[in-house]
Amino acid sequence: SPSSTFLALPPHTSIPTFDMSSAAMFISKLRSVSQRATITSHPSAMRRKTLVLSRNLASEERPKKIQRPKRIILIRHGESLGNVDESAYVSTPDWKVPLTEAGQQQAIQAGKQLKKLVGDEQIFMYYSPYERTKETMDAVCKHLNKDRIISIREEPRISEQQFGNFQNVDEVVQAKQERHSFGRFYYRFKSGEAGLDVYSRVSSFISTLVRDCQQYQKAGYDLDNINVVIITHGLALRLFLMRWFQFNVQEFEASENPENAQLIVMKKVCIGGNRWYELEDEDRESLRLPETCGVPKNVQLHHLTDDG
C-alpha cells in the first residue's frame, strides 16, 4: 500500500521465491535489522558512544615529558690535505680530499677523548659525507663500544661550505682574502655558497635532530642519558653553534674555527624545570666566543640561571 515502508537492499541482492510463511519470516527479519540500525544511529546512542570514548581517552597514560640528550658533541675533522696544501683542490674535488697522516692520528686521539667523556653511555652519530669527515668518523668509532652506538647517519646538510668545483689556486687564495675583509657570513664564493647558505641548511638539520630525538624517545630509549655526536667542518660547526645559541653576525665574525679533531661539548643544564645546553668554558674560549655566547640568548633574557 502507499503507506508501506520500503527497505533498501544492497545492490545485486537476489530475492528468492517464498511461500507465505517464509515471506512473513523474511519480512520480520528485515524489520529487526531496520530497528537495530535505527537504534544505533539514534542521537542518544551516539552520545553514549562519545561518552565512552571520552572516558577511554581520559584513562590513557599522559604523554611522557620530552627528553633531551645528555650532551651534544661536535667534532671537527682531522687535518686534511687541503689544510696544508691549497693546490690539493685543483685536481681533487673538495669532498674527496682525505686526511693527512697527522689528521689520522688526530682523529684517533679524538676517539680516545670521546670514549673517556661518554664512557659506556649510548651514542647516535651524524657525519658529513666528505672523505675527511668519514675518515675521522671511522677512526673515532674504533675507540667506542659498538654495542652502545644506536645509529650512524650520513648527513649532507652539515657538509663544508661550497667553494665551487675544481678550483684555481690563485683564485681561491684571492677569494679567501676578500672573504676575510668582507666577512665570512655574507661573502659568496663564485659558483659556491655564502656562510648564510650554510647557516640555512644547518638550521634545517637542527630541526631534524630534534625530531630524531623525539623518535628515539618514542622507541623507548632513555634520551636523558644518550649523547649526540656530530662530525663536521670548522665553518659548519660554528654556524651550528650560532643557530643554537643565537649569536649575532658580529659575534660569529669574531669567532674562529676549532682545531682539527677538537671536541666541542654542549652539556645539558636543568634548573627549576627548565633545560638548555651550555658550551664548556674551555671550548667556548678556544673558539674566541664571549661568555654570553655559551648560553642561549633566551635563557639570559628570562634570567633562568638565576633560579639556581
Summary of the structure (lengths in Angstrom):
residues: 308
radius of gyration: 31.5
end to end distance: 85.4
largest distance: 104.5
contacts: 879
relative contact order: 0.13
helix: 53%
strand: 14%
